[in-house]
Amino acid sequence: MQQSVIYQEWREEFLQEGEQTGTLKEGRSLVLRLLVRRIGEVTPEKRSPIQALSLPQLEALGEALLDFTKPTDLDEWMRSRSVADSESHL
């Protein structure tokens, strides 16, 4: 069974999906830890939308948080992302 083409394709897809999931999970964890160090505790209400971000969005937040100086900077970034997302669906 390990020699079949279908098995090999399925196995490769499964491994790639697992790698992407792990990367996303680690990205979320890193961004949340960096936010705590930069602006203080992140409430569960603020964590939830961060957990829903895609990998490119997490990367953008990771870069943006380097300029954050206060907790409201996160709110402003999330608000601007929501506006940009809603405009892209028009």
BELZIKA-V906692 format. One record per helix or strand of 3 or more residues. SS is the DSSP state (alpha for helix, beta for strand). FROM is the first residue (numbers start at 1). LEN is the number of residues. If there is no record, write none. Layout:
BEGIN
ss->SS from->FROM len->LEN
ss->SS from->FROM len->LEN
END
This chain:
BEGIN
ss->alpha from->5 len->35
ss->alpha from->44 len->8
ss->alpha from->55 len->13
ss->alpha from->71 len->18
END
